[in-house]
Amino acid sequence: MKIQEIRELSDEELHAELERLRRHLFDLRAQAVTEKLEDPSMLKKTRRDIARILTVLREYEMAAGALGERKET
């Protein structure tokens, strides 16, 4: 998933996608332990997608905080 695609998602969609990816990562780790993982690079790709979503969520949080501070002053 590319960063542009992630930024187009709403807040609720981001949280849903984050939960889906975390579950997918859990499943991939289980497959890795049982040696049934077909593509080991999927672990890395999934972790990066999770990090991208968390980064965008944090950006939104920081932007909302900055707007809140400006309104108070």
Secondary structure, DSSP 4 states (H G I P E B T S, - for coil): --HHHHHTS-HHHHHHHHHHHHHHHHHHHHHHHTT--S-THHHHHHHHHHHHHHHHHHHHHHHHHHHHHHHH-
